[in-house]
Amino acid sequence: MTMSETITEQKVLNKLDIPDFRHMTKDKVMGFASMLPDMDPEVAKKALG
């Protein structure tokens, strides 16, 4: 997967149906984890940081 095909922060938030990563719940974590392989590394760092 190239950088242009990676999932952006806004796409992750939209897929999880949350306004920002502070609203991540236990239920949303599984969906987030399934997106990690396709996610921009910076997006993952922001969400987990």
HTML snippet that shows the backbone in 3Dmol.js (N, CA, C, O; Angstrom):
<script src="https://3Dmol.org/build/3Dmol-min.js"></script>
<div id="view" style="width:600px;height:400px;position:relative"></div>
<script>
const pdb = `
ATOM      1  N   MET A   1       0.848  -1.180   0.000  1.00  0.00           N
ATOM      2  CA  MET A   1       0.000   0.000   0.000  1.00  0.00           C
ATOM      3  C   MET A   1       0.887   1.234   0.000  1.00  0.00           C
ATOM      4  O   MET A   1       1.817   1.337   0.799  1.00  0.00           O
ATOM      5  N   THR A   2       0.603   2.152  -0.881  1.00  0.00           N
ATOM      6  CA  THR A   2       1.400   3.372  -0.957  1.00  0.00           C
ATOM      7  C   THR A   2       0.876   4.403   0.017  1.00  0.00           C
ATOM      8  O   THR A   2      -0.210   4.245   0.576  1.00  0.00           O
ATOM      9  N   MET A   3       1.649   5.463   0.223  1.00  0.00           N
ATOM     10  CA  MET A   3       1.255   6.507   1.157  1.00  0.00           C
ATOM     11  C   MET A   3      -0.066   7.155   0.761  1.00  0.00           C
ATOM     12  O   MET A   3      -0.849   7.548   1.625  1.00  0.00           O
ATOM     13  N   SER A   4      -0.321   7.271  -0.555  1.00  0.00           N
ATOM     14  CA  SER A   4      -1.559   7.904  -0.992  1.00  0.00           C
ATOM     15  C   SER A   4      -2.777   7.022  -0.732  1.00  0.00           C
ATOM     16  O   SER A   4      -3.906   7.511  -0.767  1.00  0.00           O
ATOM     17  N   GLU A   5      -2.567   5.726  -0.470  1.00  0.00           N
ATOM     18  CA  GLU A   5      -3.664   4.812  -0.204  1.00  0.00           C
ATOM     19  C   GLU A   5      -3.905   4.610   1.290  1.00  0.00           C
ATOM     20  O   GLU A   5      -4.844   3.909   1.669  1.00  0.00           O
ATOM     21  N   THR A   6      -3.080   5.205   2.141  1.00  0.00           N
ATOM     22  CA  THR A   6      -3.250   5.014   3.576  1.00  0.00           C
ATOM     23  C   THR A   6      -4.465   5.775   4.074  1.00  0.00           C
ATOM     24  O   THR A   6      -4.898   6.754   3.467  1.00  0.00           O
ATOM     25  N   ILE A   7      -5.001   5.310   5.184  1.00  0.00           N
ATOM     26  CA  ILE A   7      -6.185   5.925   5.777  1.00  0.00           C
ATOM     27  C   ILE A   7      -5.762   7.178   6.536  1.00  0.00           C
ATOM     28  O   ILE A   7      -4.828   7.139   7.338  1.00  0.00           O
ATOM     29  N   THR A   8      -6.442   8.272   6.285  1.00  0.00           N
ATOM     30  CA  THR A   8      -6.129   9.533   6.952  1.00  0.00           C
ATOM     31  C   THR A   8      -6.842   9.608   8.300  1.00  0.00           C
ATOM     32  O   THR A   8      -7.726   8.806   8.601  1.00  0.00           O
ATOM     33  N   GLU A   9      -6.439  10.581   9.096  1.00  0.00           N
ATOM     34  CA  GLU A   9      -7.054  10.775  10.412  1.00  0.00           C
ATOM     35  C   GLU A   9      -8.564  10.976  10.285  1.00  0.00           C
ATOM     36  O   GLU A   9      -9.331  10.364  11.029  1.00  0.00           O
ATOM     37  N   GLN A  10      -8.993  11.814   9.365  1.00  0.00           N
ATOM     38  CA  GLN A  10     -10.421  12.088   9.225  1.00  0.00           C
ATOM     39  C   GLN A  10     -11.195  10.839   8.812  1.00  0.00           C
ATOM     40  O   GLN A  10     -12.316  10.622   9.273  1.00  0.00           O
ATOM     41  N   LYS A  11     -10.609  10.028   7.955  1.00  0.00           N
ATOM     42  CA  LYS A  11     -11.278   8.788   7.556  1.00  0.00           C
ATOM     43  C   LYS A  11     -11.415   7.837   8.736  1.00  0.00           C
ATOM     44  O   LYS A  11     -12.445   7.180   8.890  1.00  0.00           O
ATOM     45  N   VAL A  12     -10.380   7.759   9.571  1.00  0.00           N
ATOM     46  CA  VAL A  12     -10.440   6.910  10.762  1.00  0.00           C
ATOM     47  C   VAL A  12     -11.549   7.399  11.683  1.00  0.00           C
ATOM     48  O   VAL A  12     -12.366   6.608  12.154  1.00  0.00           O
ATOM     49  N   LEU A  13     -11.576   8.701  11.939  1.00  0.00           N
ATOM     50  CA  LEU A  13     -12.607   9.263  12.817  1.00  0.00           C
ATOM     51  C   LEU A  13     -13.999   9.020  12.252  1.00  0.00           C
ATOM     52  O   LEU A  13     -14.924   8.693  12.996  1.00  0.00           O
ATOM     53  N   ASN A  14     -14.151   9.179  10.952  1.00  0.00           N
ATOM     54  CA  ASN A  14     -15.457   8.934  10.326  1.00  0.00           C
ATOM     55  C   ASN A  14     -15.881   7.475  10.457  1.00  0.00           C
ATOM     56  O   ASN A  14     -17.034   7.186  10.777  1.00  0.00           O
ATOM     57  N   LYS A  15     -14.958   6.566  10.213  1.00  0.00           N
ATOM     58  CA  LYS A  15     -15.278   5.137  10.301  1.00  0.00           C
ATOM     59  C   LYS A  15     -15.639   4.731  11.727  1.00  0.00           C
ATOM     60  O   LYS A  15     -16.483   3.860  11.934  1.00  0.00           O
ATOM     61  N   LEU A  16     -14.998   5.363  12.707  1.00  0.00           N
ATOM     62  CA  LEU A  16     -15.293   5.055  14.105  1.00  0.00           C
ATOM     63  C   LEU A  16     -16.483   5.859  14.628  1.00  0.00           C
ATOM     64  O   LEU A  16     -16.967   5.606  15.731  1.00  0.00           O
ATOM     65  N   ASP A  17     -16.951   6.817  13.845  1.00  0.00           N
ATOM     66  CA  ASP A  17     -18.078   7.674  14.200  1.00  0.00           C
ATOM     67  C   ASP A  17     -17.816   8.429  15.512  1.00  0.00           C
ATOM     68  O   ASP A  17     -18.652   8.452  16.415  1.00  0.00           O
ATOM     69  N   ILE A  18     -16.624   9.048  15.585  1.00  0.00           N
ATOM     70  CA  ILE A  18     -16.264   9.872  16.738  1.00  0.00           C
ATOM     71  C   ILE A  18     -15.684  11.193  16.235  1.00  0.00           C
ATOM     72  O   ILE A  18     -15.099  11.242  15.153  1.00  0.00           O
ATOM     73  N   PRO A  19     -15.844  12.271  17.021  1.00  0.00           N
ATOM     74  CA  PRO A  19     -15.329  13.574  16.585  1.00  0.00           C
ATOM     75  C   PRO A  19     -13.814  13.715  16.708  1.00  0.00           C
ATOM     76  O   PRO A  19     -13.199  14.435  15.921  1.00  0.00           O
ATOM     77  N   ASP A  20     -13.201  13.039  17.685  1.00  0.00           N
ATOM     78  CA  ASP A  20     -11.755  13.051  17.845  1.00  0.00           C
ATOM     79  C   ASP A  20     -11.340  11.835  18.668  1.00  0.00           C
ATOM     80  O   ASP A  20     -12.190  11.115  19.190  1.00  0.00           O
ATOM     81  N   PHE A  21     -10.054  11.612  18.780  1.00  0.00           N
ATOM     82  CA  PHE A  21      -9.568  10.396  19.421  1.00  0.00           C
ATOM     83  C   PHE A  21      -9.805  10.379  20.934  1.00  0.00           C
ATOM     84  O   PHE A  21      -9.690   9.322  21.554  1.00  0.00           O
ATOM     85  N   ARG A  22     -10.125  11.496  21.528  1.00  0.00           N
ATOM     86  CA  ARG A  22     -10.450  11.506  22.960  1.00  0.00           C
ATOM     87  C   ARG A  22     -11.754  10.773  23.239  1.00  0.00           C
ATOM     88  O   ARG A  22     -12.022  10.394  24.380  1.00  0.00           O
ATOM     89  N   HIS A  23     -12.565  10.571  22.207  1.00  0.00           N
ATOM     90  CA  HIS A  23     -13.847   9.882  22.361  1.00  0.00           C
ATOM     91  C   HIS A  23     -13.751   8.383  22.066  1.00  0.00           C
ATOM     92  O   HIS A  23     -14.768   7.716  21.880  1.00  0.00           O
ATOM     93  N   MET A  24     -12.536   7.866  22.025  1.00  0.00           N
ATOM     94  CA  MET A  24     -12.325   6.443  21.768  1.00  0.00           C
ATOM     95  C   MET A  24     -12.836   5.645  22.964  1.00  0.00           C
ATOM     96  O   MET A  24     -12.464   5.924  24.103  1.00  0.00           O
ATOM     97  N   THR A  25     -13.679   4.666  22.710  1.00  0.00           N
ATOM     98  CA  THR A  25     -14.209   3.801  23.769  1.00  0.00           C
ATOM     99  C   THR A  25     -13.647   2.400  23.584  1.00  0.00           C
ATOM    100  O   THR A  25     -13.015   2.101  22.570  1.00  0.00           O
ATOM    101  N   LYS A  26     -13.881   1.547  24.567  1.00  0.00           N
ATOM    102  CA  LYS A  26     -13.421   0.161  24.465  1.00  0.00           C
ATOM    103  C   LYS A  26     -14.005  -0.503  23.221  1.00  0.00           C
ATOM    104  O   LYS A  26     -13.325  -1.276  22.546  1.00  0.00           O
ATOM    105  N   ASP A  27     -15.259  -0.202  22.925  1.00  0.00           N
ATOM    106  CA  ASP A  27     -15.911  -0.795  21.760  1.00  0.00           C
ATOM    107  C   ASP A  27     -15.258  -0.339  20.455  1.00  0.00           C
ATOM    108  O   ASP A  27     -15.187  -1.112  19.499  1.00  0.00           O
ATOM    109  N   LYS A  28     -14.786   0.895  20.406  1.00  0.00           N
ATOM    110  CA  LYS A  28     -14.199   1.448  19.187  1.00  0.00           C
ATOM    111  C   LYS A  28     -12.770   0.955  18.951  1.00  0.00           C
ATOM    112  O   LYS A  28     -12.268   1.018  17.828  1.00  0.00           O
ATOM    113  N   VAL A  29     -12.119   0.467  20.000  1.00  0.00           N
ATOM    114  CA  VAL A  29     -10.721   0.042  19.898  1.00  0.00           C
ATOM    115  C   VAL A  29     -10.547  -1.110  18.907  1.00  0.00           C
ATOM    116  O   VAL A  29      -9.562  -1.142  18.169  1.00  0.00           O
ATOM    117  N   MET A  30     -11.481  -2.045  18.882  1.00  0.00           N
ATOM    118  CA  MET A  30     -11.369  -3.179  17.952  1.00  0.00           C
ATOM    119  C   MET A  30     -11.446  -2.699  16.504  1.00  0.00           C
ATOM    120  O   MET A  30     -10.695  -3.177  15.654  1.00  0.00           O
ATOM    121  N   GLY A  31     -12.332  -1.773  16.222  1.00  0.00           N
ATOM    122  CA  GLY A  31     -12.421  -1.218  14.877  1.00  0.00           C
ATOM    123  C   GLY A  31     -11.155  -0.467  14.510  1.00  0.00           C
ATOM    124  O   GLY A  31     -10.658  -0.567  13.388  1.00  0.00           O
ATOM    125  N   PHE A  32     -10.638   0.289  15.476  1.00  0.00           N
ATOM    126  CA  PHE A  32      -9.392   1.028  15.268  1.00  0.00           C
ATOM    127  C   PHE A  32      -8.248   0.062  14.974  1.00  0.00           C
ATOM    128  O   PHE A  32      -7.467   0.283  14.049  1.00  0.00           O
ATOM    129  N   ALA A  33      -8.151  -1.006  15.759  1.00  0.00           N
ATOM    130  CA  ALA A  33      -7.066  -1.975  15.595  1.00  0.00           C
ATOM    131  C   ALA A  33      -7.122  -2.635  14.225  1.00  0.00           C
ATOM    132  O   ALA A  33      -6.082  -2.926  13.634  1.00  0.00           O
ATOM    133  N   SER A  34      -8.314  -2.872  13.720  1.00  0.00           N
ATOM    134  CA  SER A  34      -8.428  -3.521  12.413  1.00  0.00           C
ATOM    135  C   SER A  34      -7.986  -2.605  11.277  1.00  0.00           C
ATOM    136  O   SER A  34      -7.654  -3.079  10.191  1.00  0.00           O
ATOM    137  N   MET A  35      -7.978  -1.289  11.521  1.00  0.00           N
ATOM    138  CA  MET A  35      -7.547  -0.329  10.506  1.00  0.00           C
ATOM    139  C   MET A  35      -6.045  -0.050  10.548  1.00  0.00           C
ATOM    140  O   MET A  35      -5.507   0.523   9.601  1.00  0.00           O
ATOM    141  N   LEU A  36      -5.366  -0.437  11.610  1.00  0.00           N
ATOM    142  CA  LEU A  36      -3.948  -0.108  11.789  1.00  0.00           C
ATOM    143  C   LEU A  36      -3.049  -0.471  10.603  1.00  0.00           C
ATOM    144  O   LEU A  36      -2.202   0.343  10.233  1.00  0.00           O
ATOM    145  N   PRO A  37      -3.190  -1.644   9.993  1.00  0.00           N
ATOM    146  CA  PRO A  37      -2.285  -1.976   8.876  1.00  0.00           C
ATOM    147  C   PRO A  37      -2.387  -1.006   7.692  1.00  0.00           C
ATOM    148  O   PRO A  37      -1.418  -0.834   6.952  1.00  0.00           O
ATOM    149  N   ASP A  38      -3.537  -0.381   7.509  1.00  0.00           N
ATOM    150  CA  ASP A  38      -3.741   0.524   6.376  1.00  0.00           C
ATOM    151  C   ASP A  38      -3.629   1.990   6.758  1.00  0.00           C
ATOM    152  O   ASP A  38      -3.817   2.866   5.914  1.00  0.00           O
ATOM    153  N   MET A  39      -3.328   2.263   8.006  1.00  0.00           N
ATOM    154  CA  MET A  39      -3.342   3.623   8.527  1.00  0.00           C
ATOM    155  C   MET A  39      -1.992   4.320   8.345  1.00  0.00           C
ATOM    156  O   MET A  39      -0.937   3.691   8.424  1.00  0.00           O
ATOM    157  N   ASP A  40      -2.047   5.617   8.102  1.00  0.00           N
ATOM    158  CA  ASP A  40      -0.850   6.442   8.073  1.00  0.00           C
ATOM    159  C   ASP A  40      -0.193   6.328   9.457  1.00  0.00           C
ATOM    160  O   ASP A  40      -0.870   6.529  10.465  1.00  0.00           O
ATOM    161  N   PRO A  41       1.088   6.017   9.530  1.00  0.00           N
ATOM    162  CA  PRO A  41       1.746   5.852  10.830  1.00  0.00           C
ATOM    163  C   PRO A  41       1.583   7.065  11.759  1.00  0.00           C
ATOM    164  O   PRO A  41       1.483   6.896  12.974  1.00  0.00           O
ATOM    165  N   GLU A  42       1.556   8.258  11.215  1.00  0.00           N
ATOM    166  CA  GLU A  42       1.391   9.462  12.039  1.00  0.00           C
ATOM    167  C   GLU A  42       0.004   9.514  12.670  1.00  0.00           C
ATOM    168  O   GLU A  42      -0.149   9.989  13.795  1.00  0.00           O
ATOM    169  N   VAL A  43      -1.000   9.032  11.955  1.00  0.00           N
ATOM    170  CA  VAL A  43      -2.364   8.976  12.496  1.00  0.00           C
ATOM    171  C   VAL A  43      -2.406   8.009  13.671  1.00  0.00           C
ATOM    172  O   VAL A  43      -2.992   8.317  14.709  1.00  0.00           O
ATOM    173  N   ALA A  44      -1.795   6.856  13.517  1.00  0.00           N
ATOM    174  CA  ALA A  44      -1.761   5.873  14.595  1.00  0.00           C
ATOM    175  C   ALA A  44      -1.049   6.425  15.826  1.00  0.00           C
ATOM    176  O   ALA A  44      -1.502   6.222  16.953  1.00  0.00           O
ATOM    177  N   LYS A  45       0.064   7.122  15.611  1.00  0.00           N
ATOM    178  CA  LYS A  45       0.806   7.713  16.729  1.00  0.00           C
ATOM    179  C   LYS A  45      -0.036   8.748  17.461  1.00  0.00           C
ATOM    180  O   LYS A  45      -0.024   8.809  18.690  1.00  0.00           O
ATOM    181  N   LYS A  46      -0.773   9.569  16.697  1.00  0.00           N
ATOM    182  CA  LYS A  46      -1.611  10.587  17.321  1.00  0.00           C
ATOM    183  C   LYS A  46      -2.713   9.962  18.144  1.00  0.00           C
ATOM    184  O   LYS A  46      -3.010  10.433  19.242  1.00  0.00           O
ATOM    185  N   ALA A  47      -3.324   8.911  17.632  1.00  0.00           N
ATOM    186  CA  ALA A  47      -4.420   8.259  18.334  1.00  0.00           C
ATOM    187  C   ALA A  47      -3.941   7.553  19.601  1.00  0.00           C
ATOM    188  O   ALA A  47      -4.627   7.560  20.622  1.00  0.00           O
ATOM    189  N   LEU A  48      -2.775   6.952  19.525  1.00  0.00           N
ATOM    190  CA  LEU A  48      -2.259   6.179  20.649  1.00  0.00           C
ATOM    191  C   LEU A  48      -1.454   7.003  21.632  1.00  0.00           C
ATOM    192  O   LEU A  48      -1.187   6.555  22.747  1.00  0.00           O
ATOM    193  N   GLY A  49      -1.066   8.200  21.233  1.00  0.00           N
ATOM    194  CA  GLY A  49      -0.207   9.038  22.065  1.00  0.00           C
ATOM    195  C   GLY A  49      -0.868   9.851  23.083  1.00  0.00           C
ATOM    196  O   GLY A  49      -0.203  10.580  23.819  1.00  0.00           O
TER     197      GLY A  49
END
`;
const viewer = $3Dmol.createViewer("view");
viewer.addModel(pdb, "pdb");
viewer.setStyle({}, {cartoon: {color: "spectrum"}});
viewer.zoomTo();
viewer.render();
</script>
